[in-house]
């Protein structure tokens, strides 16, 4: 029969393993959440235009791509970072690399006019303005 002290050592070791696994899972899920993050978008209409404001914190103009696909607008942003840490005292070296990509499709009730659509960025806000177009309404005859 095991003593109470032996059982306590087992419990402590088991607790440490569970705590390490829990910490690892929390970090992994946090990184996945960052990887699959969406772009926050505010969309509104003025008298003549439709305006899309996308919140893209930490991205600069060279990391952002805007694509017009008929009646859809695709906003994508991607950035990569690399960090090296050297500790000569302990003779260790650590290199971390990360890549983050976000993407959002926005649908319009009309075909987007590429020549008349403008984009600008101010701080963390990407602003895209396109003129409102009339929807073509067509009716079908019932046979």
PEJO-V635547 format. One line per field, one symbol per residue. ss: DSSP state (A for helix, B for strand, O for the rest). phi: phi as a letter, one per 40 degrees, with the letter a starting at -180 (. if undefined). psi: psi as a letter, one per 30 degrees, with the letter a starting at -180 (. if undefined). A space follows every 10 residues. Layout:
ss = ???
phi = ???
psi = ???
This chain:
ss = OOOAAAAAAA AAAAAAAAAA AAAAAAAAAA AAAAAOOOOB BBBBBOOOBB BBBBBOOOOO AAABBBBBBO OBBBBBBBBB BBBBBBBOOO OBBBBBBBBB BBBBBBBOOO OOOAAAOBBB BBOOBBBBBB BOOOOOOOOO OOO
phi = .ccccccccc cccccccccc cccccccccc cccccbcbcc bbbabbdbbb bbbbcbcgbb dccbbbbbbg bbbbbbaaab babbbbbccb gbabbbbabb bbaabbcbca cccdcbcbba bbgcbcbbbb ccbcccbbbb ccc
psi = kkleeeeeee eeeeeeeeee eeeeeeeeee eeeeegklkk kkklkaeflk kkjkjikgkl efgkkkkkic glkkkkkkkk lkkkkkjfef hlkkkkklkk klkkkkklgl kkjeffkkkl kjbgjkkkkk kklkkkkkkk kk.
